[in-house]
Every structure is written in structure tokens, then in C-alpha cells.
Amino acid sequence: MAYLNEADLNTPHWQAAFYGAPYARLCAVKENYDPDGIFYDCTAVGSEAWVEQMDRRLSLPGSILL
């Protein structure tokens, strides 16, 4: 028997649900070690700064993809 813990990507307010009160501090740590945001996952700390396009490419809000 095994238990698989899979986060629901559609959870509203996932930052609070997955990380809780330390989320703001985790954002500061991420900014310190990954200022360009290259380490991305859809539920990772700081991922709300990115927009996932229909073709799965990532962009920052307001940027133009060619």
C-alpha cells in the first residue's frame, strides 16, 4: 500500500493552502537566491509572477512573445 500526496493545481489561494503563514518569508528567500525566477513550477513559491501561455511557454505579464 502506498500513499501519493498530489497537490490540486486548481486550489484557490494555493499559496496559503500549500505554504501557510511563511509564504511571504519564502518569497523573500526565493528573491534572494533566484532573482530572475528561472526555477519555476506552477505551485512553487513566486510562480504567480509568471503567466503560462496556451502553448505552455512562460512569460511575464505585459511581455510580448514572438
mmJSON file of the N, C-alpha and C atoms, coordinates in Angstrom:
{"data_MODEL":{"atom_site":{
"group_PDB":["ATOM","ATOM","ATOM","ATOM","ATOM","ATOM","ATOM","ATOM","ATOM","ATOM","ATOM","ATOM","ATOM","ATOM","ATOM","ATOM","ATOM","ATOM","ATOM","ATOM","ATOM","ATOM","ATOM","ATOM","ATOM","ATOM","ATOM","ATOM","ATOM","ATOM","ATOM","ATOM","ATOM","ATOM","ATOM","ATOM","ATOM","ATOM","ATOM","ATOM","ATOM","ATOM","ATOM","ATOM","ATOM","ATOM","ATOM","ATOM","ATOM","ATOM","ATOM","ATOM","ATOM","ATOM","ATOM","ATOM","ATOM","ATOM","ATOM","ATOM","ATOM","ATOM","ATOM","ATOM","ATOM","ATOM","ATOM","ATOM","ATOM","ATOM","ATOM","ATOM","ATOM","ATOM","ATOM","ATOM","ATOM","ATOM","ATOM","ATOM","ATOM","ATOM","ATOM","ATOM","ATOM","ATOM","ATOM","ATOM","ATOM","ATOM","ATOM","ATOM","ATOM","ATOM","ATOM","ATOM","ATOM","ATOM","ATOM","ATOM","ATOM","ATOM","ATOM","ATOM","ATOM","ATOM","ATOM","ATOM","ATOM","ATOM","ATOM","ATOM","ATOM","ATOM","ATOM","ATOM","ATOM","ATOM","ATOM","ATOM","ATOM","ATOM","ATOM","ATOM","ATOM","ATOM","ATOM","ATOM","ATOM","ATOM","ATOM","ATOM","ATOM","ATOM","ATOM","ATOM","ATOM","ATOM","ATOM","ATOM","ATOM","ATOM","ATOM","ATOM","ATOM","ATOM","ATOM","ATOM","ATOM","ATOM","ATOM","ATOM","ATOM","ATOM","ATOM","ATOM","ATOM","ATOM","ATOM","ATOM","ATOM","ATOM","ATOM","ATOM","ATOM","ATOM","ATOM","ATOM","ATOM","ATOM","ATOM","ATOM","ATOM","ATOM","ATOM","ATOM","ATOM","ATOM","ATOM","ATOM","ATOM","ATOM","ATOM","ATOM","ATOM","ATOM","ATOM","ATOM","ATOM","ATOM","ATOM","ATOM","ATOM","ATOM","ATOM","ATOM","ATOM","ATOM"],
"id":[1,2,3,4,5,6,7,8,9,10,11,12,13,14,15,16,17,18,19,20,21,22,23,24,25,26,27,28,29,30,31,32,33,34,35,36,37,38,39,40,41,42,43,44,45,46,47,48,49,50,51,52,53,54,55,56,57,58,59,60,61,62,63,64,65,66,67,68,69,70,71,72,73,74,75,76,77,78,79,80,81,82,83,84,85,86,87,88,89,90,91,92,93,94,95,96,97,98,99,100,101,102,103,104,105,106,107,108,109,110,111,112,113,114,115,116,117,118,119,120,121,122,123,124,125,126,127,128,129,130,131,132,133,134,135,136,137,138,139,140,141,142,143,144,145,146,147,148,149,150,151,152,153,154,155,156,157,158,159,160,161,162,163,164,165,166,167,168,169,170,171,172,173,174,175,176,177,178,179,180,181,182,183,184,185,186,187,188,189,190,191,192,193,194,195,196,197,198],
"type_symbol":["N","C","C","N","C","C","N","C","C","N","C","C","N","C","C","N","C","C","N","C","C","N","C","C","N","C","C","N","C","C","N","C","C","N","C","C","N","C","C","N","C","C","N","C","C","N","C","C","N","C","C","N","C","C","N","C","C","N","C","C","N","C","C","N","C","C","N","C","C","N","C","C","N","C","C","N","C","C","N","C","C","N","C","C","N","C","C","N","C","C","N","C","C","N","C","C","N","C","C","N","C","C","N","C","C","N","C","C","N","C","C","N","C","C","N","C","C","N","C","C","N","C","C","N","C","C","N","C","C","N","C","C","N","C","C","N","C","C","N","C","C","N","C","C","N","C","C","N","C","C","N","C","C","N","C","C","N","C","C","N","C","C","N","C","C","N","C","C","N","C","C","N","C","C","N","C","C","N","C","C","N","C","C","N","C","C","N","C","C","N","C","C","N","C","C","N","C","C"],
"label_atom_id":["N","CA","C","N","CA","C","N","CA","C","N","CA","C","N","CA","C","N","CA","C","N","CA","C","N","CA","C","N","CA","C","N","CA","C","N","CA","C","N","CA","C","N","CA","C","N","CA","C","N","CA","C","N","CA","C","N","CA","C","N","CA","C","N","CA","C","N","CA","C","N","CA","C","N","CA","C","N","CA","C","N","CA","C","N","CA","C","N","CA","C","N","CA","C","N","CA","C","N","CA","C","N","CA","C","N","CA","C","N","CA","C","N","CA","C","N","CA","C","N","CA","C","N","CA","C","N","CA","C","N","CA","C","N","CA","C","N","CA","C","N","CA","C","N","CA","C","N","CA","C","N","CA","C","N","CA","C","N","CA","C","N","CA","C","N","CA","C","N","CA","C","N","CA","C","N","CA","C","N","CA","C","N","CA","C","N","CA","C","N","CA","C","N","CA","C","N","CA","C","N","CA","C","N","CA","C","N","CA","C","N","CA","C","N","CA","C","N","CA","C","N","CA","C","N","CA","C","N","CA","C"],
"label_alt_id":[null,null,null,null,null,null,null,null,null,null,null,null,null,null,null,null,null,null,null,null,null,null,null,null,null,null,null,null,null,null,null,null,null,null,null,null,null,null,null,null,null,null,null,null,null,null,null,null,null,null,null,null,null,null,null,null,null,null,null,null,null,null,null,null,null,null,null,null,null,null,null,null,null,null,null,null,null,null,null,null,null,null,null,null,null,null,null,null,null,null,null,null,null,null,null,null,null,null,null,null,null,null,null,null,null,null,null,null,null,null,null,null,null,null,null,null,null,null,null,null,null,null,null,null,null,null,null,null,null,null,null,null,null,null,null,null,null,null,null,null,null,null,null,null,null,null,null,null,null,null,null,null,null,null,null,null,null,null,null,null,null,null,null,null,null,null,null,null,null,null,null,null,null,null,null,null,null,null,null,null,null,null,null,null,null,null,null,null,null,null,null,null,null,null,null,null,null,null],
"label_comp_id":["MET","MET","MET","ALA","ALA","ALA","TYR","TYR","TYR","LEU","LEU","LEU","ASN","ASN","ASN","GLU","GLU","GLU","ALA","ALA","ALA","ASP","ASP","ASP","LEU","LEU","LEU","ASN","ASN","ASN","THR","THR","THR","PRO","PRO","PRO","HIS","HIS","HIS","TRP","TRP","TRP","GLN","GLN","GLN","ALA","ALA","ALA","ALA","ALA","ALA","PHE","PHE","PHE","TYR","TYR","TYR","GLY","GLY","GLY","ALA","ALA","ALA","PRO","PRO","PRO","TYR","TYR","TYR","ALA","ALA","ALA","ARG","ARG","ARG","LEU","LEU","LEU","CYS","CYS","CYS","ALA","ALA","ALA","VAL","VAL","VAL","LYS","LYS","LYS","GLU","GLU","GLU","ASN","ASN","ASN","TYR","TYR","TYR","ASP","ASP","ASP","PRO","PRO","PRO","ASP","ASP","ASP","GLY","GLY","GLY","ILE","ILE","ILE","PHE","PHE","PHE","TYR","TYR","TYR","ASP","ASP","ASP","CYS","CYS","CYS","THR","THR","THR","ALA","ALA","ALA","VAL","VAL","VAL","GLY","GLY","GLY","SER","SER","SER","GLU","GLU","GLU","ALA","ALA","ALA","TRP","TRP","TRP","VAL","VAL","VAL","GLU","GLU","GLU","GLN","GLN","GLN","MET","MET","MET","ASP","ASP","ASP","ARG","ARG","ARG","ARG","ARG","ARG","LEU","LEU","LEU","SER","SER","SER","LEU","LEU","LEU","PRO","PRO","PRO","GLY","GLY","GLY","SER","SER","SER","ILE","ILE","ILE","LEU","LEU","LEU","LEU","LEU","LEU"],
"label_asym_id":["A","A","A","A","A","A","A","A","A","A","A","A","A","A","A","A","A","A","A","A","A","A","A","A","A","A","A","A","A","A","A","A","A","A","A","A","A","A","A","A","A","A","A","A","A","A","A","A","A","A","A","A","A","A","A","A","A","A","A","A","A","A","A","A","A","A","A","A","A","A","A","A","A","A","A","A","A","A","A","A","A","A","A","A","A","A","A","A","A","A","A","A","A","A","A","A","A","A","A","A","A","A","A","A","A","A","A","A","A","A","A","A","A","A","A","A","A","A","A","A","A","A","A","A","A","A","A","A","A","A","A","A","A","A","A","A","A","A","A","A","A","A","A","A","A","A","A","A","A","A","A","A","A","A","A","A","A","A","A","A","A","A","A","A","A","A","A","A","A","A","A","A","A","A","A","A","A","A","A","A","A","A","A","A","A","A","A","A","A","A","A","A","A","A","A","A","A","A"],
"label_entity_id":["1","1","1","1","1","1","1","1","1","1","1","1","1","1","1","1","1","1","1","1","1","1","1","1","1","1","1","1","1","1","1","1","1","1","1","1","1","1","1","1","1","1","1","1","1","1","1","1","1","1","1","1","1","1","1","1","1","1","1","1","1","1","1","1","1","1","1","1","1","1","1","1","1","1","1","1","1","1","1","1","1","1","1","1","1","1","1","1","1","1","1","1","1","1","1","1","1","1","1","1","1","1","1","1","1","1","1","1","1","1","1","1","1","1","1","1","1","1","1","1","1","1","1","1","1","1","1","1","1","1","1","1","1","1","1","1","1","1","1","1","1","1","1","1","1","1","1","1","1","1","1","1","1","1","1","1","1","1","1","1","1","1","1","1","1","1","1","1","1","1","1","1","1","1","1","1","1","1","1","1","1","1","1","1","1","1","1","1","1","1","1","1","1","1","1","1","1","1"],
"label_seq_id":[1,1,1,2,2,2,3,3,3,4,4,4,5,5,5,6,6,6,7,7,7,8,8,8,9,9,9,10,10,10,11,11,11,12,12,12,13,13,13,14,14,14,15,15,15,16,16,16,17,17,17,18,18,18,19,19,19,20,20,20,21,21,21,22,22,22,23,23,23,24,24,24,25,25,25,26,26,26,27,27,27,28,28,28,29,29,29,30,30,30,31,31,31,32,32,32,33,33,33,34,34,34,35,35,35,36,36,36,37,37,37,38,38,38,39,39,39,40,40,40,41,41,41,42,42,42,43,43,43,44,44,44,45,45,45,46,46,46,47,47,47,48,48,48,49,49,49,50,50,50,51,51,51,52,52,52,53,53,53,54,54,54,55,55,55,56,56,56,57,57,57,58,58,58,59,59,59,60,60,60,61,61,61,62,62,62,63,63,63,64,64,64,65,65,65,66,66,66],
"pdbx_PDB_ins_code":[null,null,null,null,null,null,null,null,null,null,null,null,null,null,null,null,null,null,null,null,null,null,null,null,null,null,null,null,null,null,null,null,null,null,null,null,null,null,null,null,null,null,null,null,null,null,null,null,null,null,null,null,null,null,null,null,null,null,null,null,null,null,null,null,null,null,null,null,null,null,null,null,null,null,null,null,null,null,null,null,null,null,null,null,null,null,null,null,null,null,null,null,null,null,null,null,null,null,null,null,null,null,null,null,null,null,null,null,null,null,null,null,null,null,null,null,null,null,null,null,null,null,null,null,null,null,null,null,null,null,null,null,null,null,null,null,null,null,null,null,null,null,null,null,null,null,null,null,null,null,null,null,null,null,null,null,null,null,null,null,null,null,null,null,null,null,null,null,null,null,null,null,null,null,null,null,null,null,null,null,null,null,null,null,null,null,null,null,null,null,null,null,null,null,null,null,null,null],
"Cartn_x":[0.839,0.0,0.892,0.499,1.267,0.318,0.859,0.09,0.775,0.048,0.58,-0.094,0.682,0.147,0.327,-0.74,-0.698,-1.487,-0.819,-1.48,-2.441,-3.562,-4.525,-4.126,-3.773,-3.297,-4.369,-5.618,-6.72,-7.189,-6.433,-6.793,-6.791,-7.922,-7.914,-6.983,-6.297,-5.373,-4.352,-3.776,-2.841,-1.629,-1.244,-0.091,-0.324,-1.489,-1.821,-2.076,-2.74,-3.069,-1.821,-0.858,0.328,1.452,1.615,2.776,2.429,1.205,0.784,1.403,1.509,1.985,3.4,4.317,5.685,5.833,4.734,4.86,5.584,5.301,5.963,7.47,7.869,9.3,9.932,9.224,9.731,9.911,9.017,9.164,10.438,10.737,11.957,13.2,13.165,14.29,14.468,13.366,13.452,14.014,13.579,14.085,15.587,16.059,17.482,18.306,17.828,18.595,18.237,17.083,16.631,15.971,16.729,16.126,15.509,15.962,15.411,14.256,13.956,12.83,12.984,14.208,14.402,13.96,13.859,13.387,11.872,11.161,9.709,9.009,7.907,6.917,5.588,4.518,3.236,2.764,3.228,2.85,4.053,5.148,6.334,6.209,6.95,6.98,7.389,6.619,6.92,6.399,5.756,5.304,4.176,3.503,2.417,2.934,4.253,4.831,4.83,4.64,4.691,3.294,3.132,1.884,2.195,1.441,1.634,0.727,1.328,0.594,-0.067,-0.939,-1.646,-0.675,0.461,1.441,2.464,2.166,2.948,4.206,4.44,5.571,5.24,6.271,6.095,6.463,5.751,6.083,5.74,6.347,5.996,4.827,3.934,2.791,3.252,2.599,2.925,4.003,4.66,5.7,5.069,5.791,5.303,6.092,5.384,6.035,6.009,7.109,7.188,7.001],
"Cartn_y":[-1.165,0.0,1.239,2.224,3.466,4.658,5.756,6.991,8.01,8.563,9.575,10.901,11.874,13.191,14.071,14.371,15.199,16.471,17.596,18.885,19.152,19.752,20.138,21.499,21.543,22.779,23.857,23.485,24.443,24.922,24.619,25.042,26.567,27.171,28.631,29.014,30.12,30.608,29.532,28.917,27.811,28.216,29.48,29.917,29.653,30.023,29.801,28.325,27.643,26.232,25.349,25.633,24.78,25.204,26.517,27.014,27.666,28.153,28.754,30.116,30.444,31.758,32.105,31.147,31.501,31.911,31.978,32.229,33.537,34.602,35.891,35.783,35.09,34.905,34.041,33.017,32.158,32.942,33.883,34.738,35.57,36.075,36.864,36.003,34.781,33.859,33.545,33.27,32.976,34.162,35.369,36.565,36.715,36.339,36.432,35.435,34.191,33.141,32.943,33.429,33.26,34.552,35.645,36.938,36.985,36.126,36.107,35.125,34.379,33.456,32.3,31.784,30.705,29.342,29.198,27.935,28.026,27.418,27.569,26.228,26.26,25.189,25.888,25.351,26.067,26.315,25.528,25.772,26.13,26.524,26.905,28.342,28.633,29.989,30.956,32.009,33.035,32.775,31.646,31.316,32.216,32.912,33.791,34.986,35.192,36.276,35.937,34.672,34.215,33.914,33.999,33.64,32.489,31.401,30.266,30.449,30.465,30.655,29.344,29.429,28.242,27.184,27.613,26.665,26.249,26.535,26.154,26.997,28.012,28.906,29.836,30.288,31.201,32.61,33.567,34.967,35.773,36.929,37.864,38.704,39.118,39.932,41.168,41.42,42.575,42.338,41.175,40.914,40.386,40.531,40.093,38.866,37.792,36.574,36.564,36.198,36.114,34.691],
"Cartn_z":[0.0,0.0,0.0,-0.779,-0.865,-0.792,-0.35,-0.275,-1.17,-2.104,-3.0,-2.69,-2.287,-1.978,-3.205,-3.881,-5.087,-4.834,-5.014,-4.823,-5.975,-5.675,-6.705,-7.25,-8.521,-9.136,-9.206,-9.024,-9.095,-7.725,-6.693,-5.346,-5.261,-4.882,-4.722,-3.566,-3.716,-2.685,-2.318,-3.358,-3.138,-2.313,-2.357,-1.571,-0.083,0.402,1.812,2.088,1.151,1.358,1.382,0.512,0.409,1.352,1.567,2.308,3.639,3.786,5.046,5.314,6.588,7.019,6.55,6.397,5.988,4.519,3.763,2.325,2.012,2.726,2.467,2.686,3.742,4.003,2.924,2.465,1.396,0.101,-0.166,-1.353,-1.261,-0.078,0.108,-0.091,0.411,0.225,-1.257,-1.95,-3.378,-4.142,-3.826,-4.5,-4.289,-3.112,-2.808,-3.629,-3.752,-4.419,-5.887,-6.308,-7.697,-8.178,-8.274,-8.613,-10.009,-10.915,-12.271,-12.425,-11.372,-11.403,-12.368,-12.532,-13.507,-12.983,-11.666,-11.105,-10.951,-11.874,-11.96,-11.811,-11.128,-11.106,-10.839,-11.353,-11.268,-9.835,-8.871,-7.477,-6.613,-7.229,-6.469,-5.965,-4.944,-4.395,-5.5,-5.673,-6.66,-8.059,-8.277,-9.637,-10.124,-9.206,-9.635,-10.434,-10.443,-11.244,-12.736,-13.078,-14.466,-14.992,-16.306,-16.981,-17.924,-17.803,-18.705,-19.919,-21.106,-22.351,-22.786,-23.774,-24.274,-24.798,-25.337,-25.864,-24.804,-23.548,-22.373,-22.164,-23.004,-22.768,-21.61,-20.915,-19.789,-20.21,-19.663,-19.905,-18.664,-18.58,-17.519,-18.001,-17.125,-17.55,-18.326,-19.442,-20.262,-21.294,-21.256,-22.25,-23.532,-24.632,-25.94,-26.368,-26.67,-27.158,-28.673,-29.26,-30.72,-31.177],
"occupancy":[1.0,1.0,1.0,1.0,1.0,1.0,1.0,1.0,1.0,1.0,1.0,1.0,1.0,1.0,1.0,1.0,1.0,1.0,1.0,1.0,1.0,1.0,1.0,1.0,1.0,1.0,1.0,1.0,1.0,1.0,1.0,1.0,1.0,1.0,1.0,1.0,1.0,1.0,1.0,1.0,1.0,1.0,1.0,1.0,1.0,1.0,1.0,1.0,1.0,1.0,1.0,1.0,1.0,1.0,1.0,1.0,1.0,1.0,1.0,1.0,1.0,1.0,1.0,1.0,1.0,1.0,1.0,1.0,1.0,1.0,1.0,1.0,1.0,1.0,1.0,1.0,1.0,1.0,1.0,1.0,1.0,1.0,1.0,1.0,1.0,1.0,1.0,1.0,1.0,1.0,1.0,1.0,1.0,1.0,1.0,1.0,1.0,1.0,1.0,1.0,1.0,1.0,1.0,1.0,1.0,1.0,1.0,1.0,1.0,1.0,1.0,1.0,1.0,1.0,1.0,1.0,1.0,1.0,1.0,1.0,1.0,1.0,1.0,1.0,1.0,1.0,1.0,1.0,1.0,1.0,1.0,1.0,1.0,1.0,1.0,1.0,1.0,1.0,1.0,1.0,1.0,1.0,1.0,1.0,1.0,1.0,1.0,1.0,1.0,1.0,1.0,1.0,1.0,1.0,1.0,1.0,1.0,1.0,1.0,1.0,1.0,1.0,1.0,1.0,1.0,1.0,1.0,1.0,1.0,1.0,1.0,1.0,1.0,1.0,1.0,1.0,1.0,1.0,1.0,1.0,1.0,1.0,1.0,1.0,1.0,1.0,1.0,1.0,1.0,1.0,1.0,1.0,1.0,1.0,1.0,1.0,1.0,1.0],
"B_iso_or_equiv":[0.0,0.0,0.0,0.0,0.0,0.0,0.0,0.0,0.0,0.0,0.0,0.0,0.0,0.0,0.0,0.0,0.0,0.0,0.0,0.0,0.0,0.0,0.0,0.0,0.0,0.0,0.0,0.0,0.0,0.0,0.0,0.0,0.0,0.0,0.0,0.0,0.0,0.0,0.0,0.0,0.0,0.0,0.0,0.0,0.0,0.0,0.0,0.0,0.0,0.0,0.0,0.0,0.0,0.0,0.0,0.0,0.0,0.0,0.0,0.0,0.0,0.0,0.0,0.0,0.0,0.0,0.0,0.0,0.0,0.0,0.0,0.0,0.0,0.0,0.0,0.0,0.0,0.0,0.0,0.0,0.0,0.0,0.0,0.0,0.0,0.0,0.0,0.0,0.0,0.0,0.0,0.0,0.0,0.0,0.0,0.0,0.0,0.0,0.0,0.0,0.0,0.0,0.0,0.0,0.0,0.0,0.0,0.0,0.0,0.0,0.0,0.0,0.0,0.0,0.0,0.0,0.0,0.0,0.0,0.0,0.0,0.0,0.0,0.0,0.0,0.0,0.0,0.0,0.0,0.0,0.0,0.0,0.0,0.0,0.0,0.0,0.0,0.0,0.0,0.0,0.0,0.0,0.0,0.0,0.0,0.0,0.0,0.0,0.0,0.0,0.0,0.0,0.0,0.0,0.0,0.0,0.0,0.0,0.0,0.0,0.0,0.0,0.0,0.0,0.0,0.0,0.0,0.0,0.0,0.0,0.0,0.0,0.0,0.0,0.0,0.0,0.0,0.0,0.0,0.0,0.0,0.0,0.0,0.0,0.0,0.0,0.0,0.0,0.0,0.0,0.0,0.0,0.0,0.0,0.0,0.0,0.0,0.0],
"pdbx_formal_charge":[null,null,null,null,null,null,null,null,null,null,null,null,null,null,null,null,null,null,null,null,null,null,null,null,null,null,null,null,null,null,null,null,null,null,null,null,null,null,null,null,null,null,null,null,null,null,null,null,null,null,null,null,null,null,null,null,null,null,null,null,null,null,null,null,null,null,null,null,null,null,null,null,null,null,null,null,null,null,null,null,null,null,null,null,null,null,null,null,null,null,null,null,null,null,null,null,null,null,null,null,null,null,null,null,null,null,null,null,null,null,null,null,null,null,null,null,null,null,null,null,null,null,null,null,null,null,null,null,null,null,null,null,null,null,null,null,null,null,null,null,null,null,null,null,null,null,null,null,null,null,null,null,null,null,null,null,null,null,null,null,null,null,null,null,null,null,null,null,null,null,null,null,null,null,null,null,null,null,null,null,null,null,null,null,null,null,null,null,null,null,null,null,null,null,null,null,null,null],
"auth_seq_id":[1,1,1,2,2,2,3,3,3,4,4,4,5,5,5,6,6,6,7,7,7,8,8,8,9,9,9,10,10,10,11,11,11,12,12,12,13,13,13,14,14,14,15,15,15,16,16,16,17,17,17,18,18,18,19,19,19,20,20,20,21,21,21,22,22,22,23,23,23,24,24,24,25,25,25,26,26,26,27,27,27,28,28,28,29,29,29,30,30,30,31,31,31,32,32,32,33,33,33,34,34,34,35,35,35,36,36,36,37,37,37,38,38,38,39,39,39,40,40,40,41,41,41,42,42,42,43,43,43,44,44,44,45,45,45,46,46,46,47,47,47,48,48,48,49,49,49,50,50,50,51,51,51,52,52,52,53,53,53,54,54,54,55,55,55,56,56,56,57,57,57,58,58,58,59,59,59,60,60,60,61,61,61,62,62,62,63,63,63,64,64,64,65,65,65,66,66,66],
"auth_comp_id":["MET","MET","MET","ALA","ALA","ALA","TYR","TYR","TYR","LEU","LEU","LEU","ASN","ASN","ASN","GLU","GLU","GLU","ALA","ALA","ALA","ASP","ASP","ASP","LEU","LEU","LEU","ASN","ASN","ASN","THR","THR","THR","PRO","PRO","PRO","HIS","HIS","HIS","TRP","TRP","TRP","GLN","GLN","GLN","ALA","ALA","ALA","ALA","ALA","ALA","PHE","PHE","PHE","TYR","TYR","TYR","GLY","GLY","GLY","ALA","ALA","ALA","PRO","PRO","PRO","TYR","TYR","TYR","ALA","ALA","ALA","ARG","ARG","ARG","LEU","LEU","LEU","CYS","CYS","CYS","ALA","ALA","ALA","VAL","VAL","VAL","LYS","LYS","LYS","GLU","GLU","GLU","ASN","ASN","ASN","TYR","TYR","TYR","ASP","ASP","ASP","PRO","PRO","PRO","ASP","ASP","ASP","GLY","GLY","GLY","ILE","ILE","ILE","PHE","PHE","PHE","TYR","TYR","TYR","ASP","ASP","ASP","CYS","CYS","CYS","THR","THR","THR","ALA","ALA","ALA","VAL","VAL","VAL","GLY","GLY","GLY","SER","SER","SER","GLU","GLU","GLU","ALA","ALA","ALA","TRP","TRP","TRP","VAL","VAL","VAL","GLU","GLU","GLU","GLN","GLN","GLN","MET","MET","MET","ASP","ASP","ASP","ARG","ARG","ARG","ARG","ARG","ARG","LEU","LEU","LEU","SER","SER","SER","LEU","LEU","LEU","PRO","PRO","PRO","GLY","GLY","GLY","SER","SER","SER","ILE","ILE","ILE","LEU","LEU","LEU","LEU","LEU","LEU"],
"auth_asym_id":["A","A","A","A","A","A","A","A","A","A","A","A","A","A","A","A","A","A","A","A","A","A","A","A","A","A","A","A","A","A","A","A","A","A","A","A","A","A","A","A","A","A","A","A","A","A","A","A","A","A","A","A","A","A","A","A","A","A","A","A","A","A","A","A","A","A","A","A","A","A","A","A","A","A","A","A","A","A","A","A","A","A","A","A","A","A","A","A","A","A","A","A","A","A","A","A","A","A","A","A","A","A","A","A","A","A","A","A","A","A","A","A","A","A","A","A","A","A","A","A","A","A","A","A","A","A","A","A","A","A","A","A","A","A","A","A","A","A","A","A","A","A","A","A","A","A","A","A","A","A","A","A","A","A","A","A","A","A","A","A","A","A","A","A","A","A","A","A","A","A","A","A","A","A","A","A","A","A","A","A","A","A","A","A","A","A","A","A","A","A","A","A","A","A","A","A","A","A"],
"auth_atom_id":["N","CA","C","N","CA","C","N","CA","C","N","CA","C","N","CA","C","N","CA","C","N","CA","C","N","CA","C","N","CA","C","N","CA","C","N","CA","C","N","CA","C","N","CA","C","N","CA","C","N","CA","C","N","CA","C","N","CA","C","N","CA","C","N","CA","C","N","CA","C","N","CA","C","N","CA","C","N","CA","C","N","CA","C","N","CA","C","N","CA","C","N","CA","C","N","CA","C","N","CA","C","N","CA","C","N","CA","C","N","CA","C","N","CA","C","N","CA","C","N","CA","C","N","CA","C","N","CA","C","N","CA","C","N","CA","C","N","CA","C","N","CA","C","N","CA","C","N","CA","C","N","CA","C","N","CA","C","N","CA","C","N","CA","C","N","CA","C","N","CA","C","N","CA","C","N","CA","C","N","CA","C","N","CA","C","N","CA","C","N","CA","C","N","CA","C","N","CA","C","N","CA","C","N","CA","C","N","CA","C","N","CA","C","N","CA","C","N","CA","C","N","CA","C","N","CA","C","N","CA","C"],
"pdbx_PDB_model_num":[1,1,1,1,1,1,1,1,1,1,1,1,1,1,1,1,1,1,1,1,1,1,1,1,1,1,1,1,1,1,1,1,1,1,1,1,1,1,1,1,1,1,1,1,1,1,1,1,1,1,1,1,1,1,1,1,1,1,1,1,1,1,1,1,1,1,1,1,1,1,1,1,1,1,1,1,1,1,1,1,1,1,1,1,1,1,1,1,1,1,1,1,1,1,1,1,1,1,1,1,1,1,1,1,1,1,1,1,1,1,1,1,1,1,1,1,1,1,1,1,1,1,1,1,1,1,1,1,1,1,1,1,1,1,1,1,1,1,1,1,1,1,1,1,1,1,1,1,1,1,1,1,1,1,1,1,1,1,1,1,1,1,1,1,1,1,1,1,1,1,1,1,1,1,1,1,1,1,1,1,1,1,1,1,1,1,1,1,1,1,1,1,1,1,1,1,1,1]
}}}
